[in-house]
Amino acid sequence: MGDPPRHFLVQAPVPVMDVDGFNVTTIGIVLFAIASVLAGVFYPRLEEAGNGWWLWVCVSGFGLGLIGLAYCLHRRSRRRAGRWDRD
């Protein structure tokens, strides 16, 4: 029927830097921890401005990050054990 379609854009074969997401998750947890401390220090000001909920957003981000970190550690251990079938 003819020639195959020509692709003008070809993606370079770039290796993945953080396969299991551990580094990104850890950085996020640290940032949410810092934000939680700052929001706790400035809580009276935030409450006056009607933004007291910011503290709870930071605390929730920290807590969810810990859950994500547990998932990343589990994923890393499965990859190292060779039991990896695309979670």
ChimeraX attribute file (.defattr): number of C-alpha atoms within 10 A of each C-alpha:
attribute: neighborCount
match mode: 1-to-1
recipient: residues
	/A:1	3
	/A:2	4
	/A:3	5
	/A:4	6
	/A:5	6
	/A:6	6
	/A:7	6
	/A:8	6
	/A:9	6
	/A:10	6
	/A:11	6
	/A:12	6
	/A:13	6
	/A:14	6
	/A:15	7
	/A:16	7
	/A:17	8
	/A:18	9
	/A:19	12
	/A:20	18
	/A:21	16
	/A:22	18
	/A:23	14
	/A:24	11
	/A:25	19
	/A:26	16
	/A:27	12
	/A:28	17
	/A:29	22
	/A:30	13
	/A:31	14
	/A:32	20
	/A:33	18
	/A:34	14
	/A:35	19
	/A:36	22
	/A:37	14
	/A:38	13
	/A:39	22
	/A:40	18
	/A:41	12
	/A:42	13
	/A:43	18
	/A:44	13
	/A:45	13
	/A:46	16
	/A:47	13
	/A:48	9
	/A:49	9
	/A:50	10
	/A:51	13
	/A:52	17
	/A:53	12
	/A:54	17
	/A:55	21
	/A:56	13
	/A:57	15
	/A:58	22
	/A:59	19
	/A:60	14
	/A:61	19
	/A:62	21
	/A:63	15
	/A:64	14
	/A:65	20
	/A:66	16
	/A:67	12
	/A:68	17
	/A:69	21
	/A:70	14
	/A:71	15
	/A:72	19
	/A:73	14
	/A:74	12
	/A:75	20
	/A:76	17
	/A:77	14
	/A:78	14
	/A:79	15
	/A:80	9
	/A:81	9
	/A:82	9
	/A:83	10
	/A:84	12
	/A:85	7
	/A:86	6
	/A:87	5
